[in-house]
Amino acid sequence: MRFLIQKYEQAVDASDHYVVPLVLLLIRGWVSWVFFRSGLIKFNSWDSTLYLFEYEYQVPLLPWLWAAYLGTAAELILPVLLVLGLFTRPTAFALFVFNIIAVVSYPTLWAGGFNDHQLWGMMLMVCVLWGAGPISVDRWLAKKWG
């Protein structure tokens, strides 16, 4: 029995050392791609983006034009920081809030995409709580500057 417990503990240690960093990188990459792709679509069809923000989306507290610029910028900049693992926790939190605002601002989204937004929110919360892990610029900077 002791042998089995020892092997189990070795497997858990190996998982913590090899698997968890890769899972954290995969989570950051997946969520980053989703938001960055959305930002590219907004940027590449700017007239449509402006129309949607003026007439379809109901972003709270911001004028529609500001919301269009800030939302597009957030979707293009924050995912790059997240995938690099740079300022991971604040970046992931900002995208988490952005994700909530997207759901609140576009009620039509609930029918088809709400489950996706829940998944992305959970993935972002993992990054907020656990950080980027060892495969990140954050970790490299921490090692370099101690």
Secondary structure, DSSP 8 states (H G I E B T S, - for coil): -HHHHHHHHHHHHHIIIIIHHHHHHHHHHHHHHHHHHHHHHHHHTHHHHHHIIIII---TTS-HHHHHHHHHHHHHHHHHHHHHTSSHHHHHHHHHHHHHHHHHH-TTHHHHTHHHHHHHHHHHHHHHHH-S-SSSHHHHHHHHH-
